[in-house]
Amino acid sequence: MAFLKTLTGDQPRLELPLLPPSSRTVHSAAAAGLVRQMSGSGADALTGAALFHGVSSAAREALFGHGVRRRVAPGTRLLSAGEPNDRLILLVAGGLDVVLPGSEAPHVRLQPGECAGELSLIDGQPAAADVIAATDAEILEIPHAEVWRVIDSSAEFARNLLRILAGRVRNDDAALRESGDRRRHYERLAVIDALTGLHNRRWLDTAFPAHLARLQQEGRTATLLMADADHFKHLNDAHGHAAGDAVLQRIAQTLMRVLRPDDLVARYGGEEFAALVADVTPDGAAEVADRLRTAVEASHGVAATRCTISIGLAVAAPGEPFAGLAHRADVALLRAKRDGRNCVRA
């Protein structure tokens, strides 16, 4: 039988002769020759791999005897996501990166003795990920038909393959959970104001209109409070930005302490804050606003950084959009500024 010889760069590659598909003869001599070609660690990586734990030497030799040994350079793509696959890849030496679609970073790096391509062989679907040589690597490629023949004849091999798949599913589930936790963390950072710990304007622009619409649908009252720190620019110029930051943090802490857990509060921008309060009468809303004003005034113990707030409020009319409500509350806030600051206007 003729030997096939191909070139990888300038290096010859020896491929073992493939037996006819109908043959059930174990090609022991070819398998033994293949193992002899490998370095000691390479041979140990295959014979001691989890895939072959408890598998008879005859079954191993059947796979090795039908295998094609290759040496590949870093960056060689062995499997492509979405493309058909007809072989099991056993890693003899080096490292292979598994890269998921849409990602540039490796999902996992395979070590000698591990395999790739088994999932697509079992379910008949295209490869689920790219498999790329991370280093100079030596691999053994086993044809699809021979893998299935050994699965049919060796319960140990089949069990080992299932264990490998189960382990990868568990690892993938853990990676997905970690990815989900990380995504939620970043999503939270995207809507939280780093200085005050309150939600930011980006969150407000989505959450306030949605909450207002829900309250209106349920026939409940809603009042928007707009608060602004008085003479804040002068405070910053006179005492520095660190003092100004501390003032904004104290205002935010006071808002969170005085308002109810169900009330929405956010930093609107700069030294301005907003709160959407539900289920209070117009007089009740004015009382809430005045409690906020007096609490902020009392929260600054150091005279040099004393700061007050002005508040404008507007009670939502039935069906009124948030933009209209915000405009009316802002007009009321400007009136409070004109009337001397440190006061509430509706």
PEDA-V595736 format. One record per residue. N is the residue number from 1. RES is the residue in three letters. PHI is phi in radians with two decimals (none if undefined). D_CENTER is the distance of its C-alpha to the mean C-alpha in Angstrom with 2 decimals. Layout:
N	RES	PHI	D_CENTER
N	RES	PHI	D_CENTER
This chain:
1	MET	none	53.09
2	ALA	-1.37	51.77
3	PHE	-1.63	48.92
4	LEU	-1.58	46.25
5	LYS	-2.33	45.55
6	THR	-2.17	42.88
7	LEU	-2.06	41.84
8	THR	-2.07	38.56
9	GLY	1.16	39.51
10	ASP	-1.73	42.85
11	GLN	-1.66	42.14
12	PRO	-1.22	43.70
13	ARG	-2.10	41.63
14	LEU	-1.63	43.51
15	GLU	-2.01	42.55
16	LEU	-1.26	44.26
17	PRO	-1.14	46.36
18	LEU	-1.51	44.76
19	LEU	-1.38	46.84
20	PRO	-1.03	47.85
21	PRO	-0.96	45.42
22	SER	-1.39	48.30
23	SER	-1.33	49.08
24	ARG	-2.00	48.33
25	THR	-1.49	49.80
26	VAL	-1.34	47.61
27	HIS	-1.55	47.88
28	SER	-1.12	48.25
29	ALA	-1.09	49.89
30	ALA	-1.12	47.13
31	ALA	-1.11	44.48
32	ALA	-1.08	46.49
33	GLY	-1.12	46.90
34	LEU	-1.10	43.19
35	VAL	-1.08	42.51
36	ARG	-1.13	45.32
37	GLN	-1.21	43.74
38	MET	-1.41	40.63
39	SER	-1.20	40.50
40	GLY	-0.99	40.93
41	SER	-1.17	37.27
42	GLY	-1.12	36.27
43	ALA	-1.11	38.64
44	ASP	-1.11	37.47
45	ALA	-1.07	33.81
46	LEU	-1.37	34.75
47	THR	-1.17	37.39
48	GLY	-1.71	35.41
49	ALA	-1.18	32.05
50	ALA	-1.03	30.51
51	LEU	-1.08	31.15
52	PHE	-1.89	34.89
53	HIS	-1.10	35.32
54	GLY	1.35	38.57
55	VAL	-1.41	39.02
56	SER	-1.12	42.64
57	SER	-1.09	43.78
58	ALA	-1.13	45.09
59	ALA	-1.18	41.70
60	ARG	-1.09	40.11
61	GLU	-1.13	42.98
62	ALA	-1.10	42.60
63	LEU	-1.17	39.05
64	PHE	-1.08	39.96
65	GLY	-1.17	43.10
66	HIS	-1.71	41.28
67	GLY	-1.45	38.59
68	VAL	-2.02	38.29
69	ARG	-1.52	37.59
70	ARG	-2.39	35.83
71	ARG	-1.89	35.02
72	VAL	-2.18	32.20
73	ALA	-1.54	31.30
74	PRO	-0.96	27.93
75	GLY	1.60	25.91
76	THR	-1.17	27.71
77	ARG	-1.57	25.63
78	LEU	-1.67	26.67
79	LEU	-2.37	24.50
80	SER	-2.15	22.82
81	ALA	-1.00	20.24
82	GLY	1.54	22.28
83	GLU	-1.77	25.55
84	PRO	-1.08	28.05
85	ASN	-2.38	28.47
86	ASP	-2.24	31.77
87	ARG	-2.65	31.52
88	LEU	-1.72	30.08
89	ILE	-1.82	29.19
90	LEU	-1.78	30.22
91	LEU	-1.55	29.29
92	VAL	-1.58	32.49
93	ALA	-2.67	31.67
94	GLY	1.57	29.07
95	GLY	-2.51	25.32
96	LEU	-2.14	23.22
97	ASP	-1.69	19.59
98	VAL	-1.77	17.54
99	VAL	-2.06	15.27
100	LEU	-1.32	13.20
101	PRO	-1.01	14.06
102	GLY	1.44	12.44
103	SER	-2.08	11.31
104	GLU	-1.77	13.79
105	ALA	-1.46	12.93
106	PRO	-1.08	14.35
107	HIS	-1.33	12.55
108	VAL	-2.76	15.71
109	ARG	-1.94	19.21
110	LEU	-1.38	22.11
111	GLN	-1.91	25.18
112	PRO	-0.92	28.85
113	GLY	1.70	29.78
114	GLU	-1.58	26.48
115	CYS	-2.25	26.37
116	ALA	-2.45	24.42
117	GLY	1.58	25.12
118	GLU	-1.20	26.16
119	LEU	-1.15	23.91
120	SER	-1.19	25.28
121	LEU	-1.19	28.77
122	ILE	-1.33	28.59
123	ASP	-1.65	27.23
124	GLY	1.27	28.85
125	GLN	-1.67	25.81
126	PRO	-1.07	24.64
127	ALA	-1.02	22.45
128	ALA	-1.53	18.78
129	ALA	-2.67	17.69
130	ASP	-1.39	19.52
131	VAL	-2.13	21.47
132	ILE	-2.27	22.79
133	ALA	-1.14	25.25
134	ALA	-1.53	23.85
135	THR	-2.45	27.40
136	ASP	-1.00	30.88
137	ALA	-2.40	30.61
138	GLU	-2.11	33.03
139	ILE	-2.26	32.15
140	LEU	-2.22	34.16
141	GLU	-1.77	33.62
142	ILE	-1.91	34.97
143	PRO	-1.10	35.96
144	HIS	-0.89	34.52
145	ALA	-1.10	37.95
146	GLU	-1.26	38.62
147	VAL	-1.05	35.33
148	TRP	-1.18	36.26
149	ARG	-1.11	39.80
150	VAL	-1.27	38.75
151	ILE	-1.00	36.36
152	ASP	-1.18	39.45
153	SER	-1.74	41.76
154	SER	-2.23	39.74
155	ALA	-1.10	38.20
156	GLU	-1.11	36.85
157	PHE	-1.09	35.01
158	ALA	-1.07	33.54
159	ARG	-1.09	32.43
160	ASN	-1.08	30.83
161	LEU	-1.11	28.90
162	LEU	-1.12	27.66
163	ARG	-1.10	26.67
164	ILE	-1.08	24.68
165	LEU	-1.10	22.86
166	ALA	-1.07	22.29
167	GLY	-1.08	20.91
168	ARG	-1.24	18.41
169	VAL	-1.08	17.37
170	ARG	-1.08	16.95
171	ASN	-1.10	14.96
172	ASP	-1.16	12.64
173	ASP	-1.08	12.42
174	ALA	-1.10	11.70
175	ALA	-1.14	8.89
176	LEU	-1.14	7.42
177	ARG	-1.11	8.31
178	GLU	-1.10	6.95
179	SER	-1.12	3.32
180	GLY	-1.13	4.77
181	ASP	-1.10	6.71
182	ARG	-1.16	4.94
183	ARG	-1.10	4.07
184	ARG	-1.12	7.60
185	HIS	-1.09	8.87
186	TYR	-1.20	8.50
187	GLU	-1.10	9.87
188	ARG	-1.14	12.54
189	LEU	-1.04	13.42
190	ALA	-1.23	13.93
191	VAL	-2.04	16.55
192	ILE	-1.94	18.20
193	ASP	-1.32	21.17
194	ALA	-1.13	20.96
195	LEU	-1.30	24.75
196	THR	-1.74	25.68
197	GLY	1.42	22.67
198	LEU	-1.40	23.52
199	HIS	-1.11	21.45
200	ASN	-1.78	21.97
201	ARG	-1.10	23.70
202	ARG	-1.05	20.66
203	TRP	-1.17	20.08
204	LEU	-0.98	23.87
205	ASP	-1.09	24.34
206	THR	-1.76	22.37
207	ALA	-1.29	23.08
208	PHE	-1.13	26.77
209	PRO	-1.04	28.01
210	ALA	-1.14	26.27
211	HIS	-1.18	27.78
212	LEU	-1.04	31.11
213	ALA	-1.07	31.27
214	ARG	-1.14	30.60
215	LEU	-1.09	33.34
216	GLN	-1.14	35.72
217	GLN	-1.10	35.22
218	GLU	-1.57	36.09
219	GLY	1.25	39.12
220	ARG	-1.80	38.01
221	THR	-1.44	38.73
222	ALA	-2.52	36.26
223	THR	-2.24	37.06
224	LEU	-1.79	35.17
225	LEU	-1.89	35.93
226	MET	-2.04	35.50
227	ALA	-2.06	36.22
228	ASP	-2.37	36.91
229	ALA	-1.22	37.88
230	ASP	-1.37	41.52
231	HIS	0.91	42.68
232	PHE	-1.21	39.26
233	LYS	-1.08	39.93
234	HIS	-1.10	43.17
235	LEU	-1.07	41.49
236	ASN	-1.07	38.96
237	ASP	-1.16	41.81
238	ALA	-1.43	44.06
239	HIS	-2.09	41.79
240	GLY	1.67	38.80
241	HIS	-1.21	35.14
242	ALA	-1.11	34.35
243	ALA	-1.16	36.85
244	GLY	-1.10	35.46
245	ASP	-1.08	31.92
246	ALA	-1.11	33.45
247	VAL	-1.11	35.28
248	LEU	-1.10	32.21
249	GLN	-1.14	30.45
250	ARG	-1.18	33.57
251	ILE	-1.09	33.76
252	ALA	-1.08	30.18
253	GLN	-1.10	30.94
254	THR	-1.17	34.15
255	LEU	-1.02	32.56
256	MET	-1.19	30.14
257	ARG	-1.32	33.12
258	VAL	-1.44	35.59
259	LEU	-1.33	33.56
260	ARG	-1.36	32.72
261	PRO	-1.03	29.26
262	ASP	-1.43	29.25
263	ASP	-1.34	30.14
264	LEU	-1.59	27.54
265	VAL	-2.45	27.69
266	ALA	-2.70	25.98
267	ARG	-1.47	26.90
268	TYR	-1.33	28.30
269	GLY	2.64	28.68
270	GLY	1.03	30.83
271	GLU	-1.78	33.11
272	GLU	-1.91	32.77
273	PHE	-2.25	31.18
274	ALA	-2.38	31.05
275	ALA	-2.47	31.30
276	LEU	-1.96	31.68
277	VAL	-1.94	34.05
278	ALA	-1.87	34.98
279	ASP	1.10	38.21
280	VAL	-2.28	40.62
281	THR	-1.31	43.88
282	PRO	-0.98	44.61
283	ASP	-1.16	46.67
284	GLY	-1.12	44.00
285	ALA	-1.13	41.41
286	ALA	-1.12	43.88
287	GLU	-1.16	44.29
288	VAL	-1.05	40.54
289	ALA	-1.09	40.42
290	ASP	-1.24	43.44
291	ARG	-1.09	42.02
292	LEU	-1.07	38.99
293	ARG	-1.04	41.37
294	THR	-1.20	43.60
295	ALA	-1.17	40.77
296	VAL	-1.15	39.29
297	GLU	-1.07	42.79
298	ALA	-1.43	43.41
299	SER	-1.41	40.11
300	HIS	-1.69	41.17
301	GLY	-1.37	43.51
302	VAL	-1.63	44.14
303	ALA	-1.04	46.60
304	ALA	-1.12	45.47
305	THR	-2.00	42.01
306	ARG	-1.07	43.20
307	CYS	-2.55	41.50
308	THR	-2.04	42.02
309	ILE	-2.24	40.21
310	SER	-1.89	41.53
311	ILE	-2.29	40.17
312	GLY	-2.01	40.62
313	LEU	-2.29	40.00
314	ALA	-2.52	40.25
315	VAL	-1.59	40.47
316	ALA	-1.21	38.83
317	ALA	-1.43	41.32
318	PRO	-0.97	40.72
319	GLY	1.34	38.39
320	GLU	-1.20	37.97
321	PRO	-1.25	34.75
322	PHE	-1.09	32.64
323	ALA	-1.04	33.69
324	GLY	-1.17	37.32
325	LEU	-1.10	36.75
326	ALA	-1.11	34.95
327	HIS	-1.11	37.84
328	ARG	-1.17	40.44
329	ALA	-1.16	38.74
330	ASP	-1.19	38.55
331	VAL	-1.08	42.25
332	ALA	-1.12	43.08
333	LEU	-1.13	41.24
334	LEU	-1.08	43.31
335	ARG	-1.13	46.41
336	ALA	-1.12	45.53
337	LYS	-1.15	45.26
338	ARG	-1.18	48.61
339	ASP	-1.47	50.24
340	GLY	1.97	49.77
341	ARG	1.23	46.19
342	ASN	0.92	45.25
343	CYS	-2.65	45.95
344	VAL	-2.07	44.51
345	ARG	-2.33	45.43
346	ALA	-1.97	44.74
